[in-house]
């Protein structure tokens, strides 16, 4: 099924930047009140909703899989696009999501993500 056709129905996209995170996450807890990546969106800019933790910085596989499954179920997604620079957990996602994983190659995903963003902004 063509990517463009799949994007007509609800879909979910997952992107990992796994090669950077282990090195960054080892510094979690050294200093309080220091944001990592875009943690301020979840924790508040003044940390009014919590602190950065190891699990927030680099969540365990089971947490990632259950949260993605919940989002896919809630959206009624017919396809899930996964991109990663290292371990994309494709076999885990396919098992958890019953074959809804469609594309897992970073170059294809970048095109898909770009197409989705442009479509949402009515550029296409």
C-alpha positions as CSV (number, residue, x, y, z in Angstrom):
1,X,0.0,0.0,0.0
2,X,1.4,3.4,-0.9
3,X,2.5,5.8,1.8
4,X,0.2,8.5,0.5
5,X,-2.8,6.2,0.6
6,X,-1.9,5.0,4.2
7,X,-1.8,8.6,5.3
8,X,-5.4,9.2,4.4
9,X,-6.4,7.1,7.4
10,X,-5.3,7.6,11.0
11,X,-1.7,6.8,11.5
12,X,0.9,7.2,14.3
13,X,4.6,8.0,13.9
14,X,7.4,7.1,16.3
15,X,10.9,8.5,16.1
16,X,13.9,7.6,18.3
17,X,17.2,9.3,18.7
18,X,18.7,6.5,20.7
19,X,22.4,7.0,19.9
20,X,22.5,10.3,21.9
21,X,20.3,9.5,24.8
22,X,22.4,6.9,26.8
23,X,25.3,9.4,27.1
24,X,23.0,12.3,28.0
25,X,20.9,10.3,30.4
26,X,23.9,9.3,32.6
27,X,23.9,12.9,33.8
28,X,20.3,12.8,35.1
29,X,20.2,13.4,38.8
30,X,23.6,15.2,39.0
31,X,21.9,18.5,39.2
32,X,18.3,19.3,40.0
33,X,16.2,21.6,37.9
34,X,18.0,21.1,34.6
35,X,15.9,20.3,31.5
36,X,16.9,17.7,28.9
37,X,15.7,17.8,25.3
38,X,12.1,19.1,25.5
39,X,11.3,18.0,29.1
40,X,9.9,21.5,29.9
41,X,6.8,20.6,27.8
42,X,6.0,17.8,30.3
43,X,7.5,19.0,33.5
44,X,6.8,22.8,33.2
45,X,9.5,25.4,32.8
46,X,9.8,25.9,36.6
47,X,9.6,22.1,37.2
48,X,6.1,22.5,38.7
49,X,5.1,19.0,37.5
50,X,8.2,17.0,38.5
51,X,11.9,16.4,37.8
52,X,13.8,14.7,35.0
53,X,14.3,11.1,35.8
54,X,16.1,8.2,34.2
55,X,12.9,6.7,33.0
56,X,11.8,10.0,31.5
57,X,15.1,10.5,29.7
58,X,15.4,6.9,28.4
59,X,12.2,5.0,29.0
60,X,12.3,1.2,29.2
61,X,11.1,-0.8,26.2
62,X,8.0,-2.0,27.9
63,X,6.9,1.6,28.7
64,X,7.5,2.7,25.1
65,X,5.6,-0.2,23.7
66,X,2.6,0.2,26.0
67,X,2.4,4.0,25.5
68,X,2.6,3.6,21.7
69,X,0.0,0.8,21.8
70,X,-2.3,3.0,23.9
71,X,-1.9,5.9,21.4
72,X,-2.5,3.7,18.4
73,X,-5.6,2.3,20.0
74,X,-7.0,5.7,20.9
75,X,-6.3,7.1,17.4
76,X,-7.6,4.0,15.7
77,X,-4.4,4.1,13.6
78,X,-4.2,1.7,10.7
79,X,-0.4,2.2,10.2
80,X,2.5,3.0,12.4
81,X,5.7,4.5,11.0
82,X,8.9,3.9,13.0
83,X,12.2,5.7,12.5
84,X,15.3,5.4,14.6
85,X,19.0,6.0,14.3
86,X,19.8,2.7,16.0
87,X,17.4,0.2,17.6
88,X,14.0,0.8,16.1
89,X,12.5,-2.1,18.1
90,X,10.7,-3.2,14.9
91,X,10.1,-6.8,15.9
92,X,8.8,-5.6,19.3
93,X,6.4,-3.1,17.7
94,X,5.2,-5.6,15.1
95,X,4.4,-8.1,17.9
96,X,2.7,-5.5,20.1
97,X,0.8,-3.8,17.3
98,X,-0.3,-6.9,15.3
99,X,1.4,-6.0,12.0
100,X,0.5,-2.3,11.8
101,X,4.2,-1.3,11.4
102,X,4.6,-0.2,7.8
103,X,7.9,1.5,7.2
104,X,11.0,1.5,9.3
105,X,13.7,3.0,7.2
106,X,14.9,6.4,8.4
107,X,15.1,8.0,4.9
108,X,11.5,6.9,4.1
109,X,10.3,8.1,7.5
110,X,11.8,11.6,7.0
111,X,9.9,11.9,3.8
112,X,6.7,10.7,5.5
113,X,7.1,13.0,8.5
114,X,7.8,15.9,6.1
115,X,4.8,15.1,4.0
116,X,2.6,14.9,7.1
117,X,3.8,18.3,8.4
118,X,3.3,20.0,5.0
119,X,-0.2,18.4,4.7
120,X,-1.2,19.6,8.1
121,X,0.0,23.1,7.2
122,X,-1.8,22.9,3.8
123,X,1.4,23.3,1.9
124,X,0.6,20.3,-0.3
